Amino acid sequence: MHPSLCMGSGACRQFASTVYQLDDEGYLDLQLLQVPPELEGDAAYGAGACPNGAITVISDGPAIDRSAEDQQ
């Protein structure tokens, strides 16, 4: 997470509420988060929803593209 880029839109939480938590002011409440494998797709989806690109997801496995799932 890049704190200086977070504008508090809440899009990450809207699209991946199981991964991203917001603080009392509506900003992402984390610096580094280790996500279990079953939530990696949600983490990537929520990060992709961030309008400022404030979240970087680093994965050991292949990227999961949920946008293709949404179009079906």
PyMOL commands that set and color helices and strands:
alter all, ss='L'
color gray80, all
select helices_A, chain A and resi 3-5+11-15+37-49+67-70
alter helices_A, ss='H'
color red, helices_A
deselect
rebuild
show_as cartoon
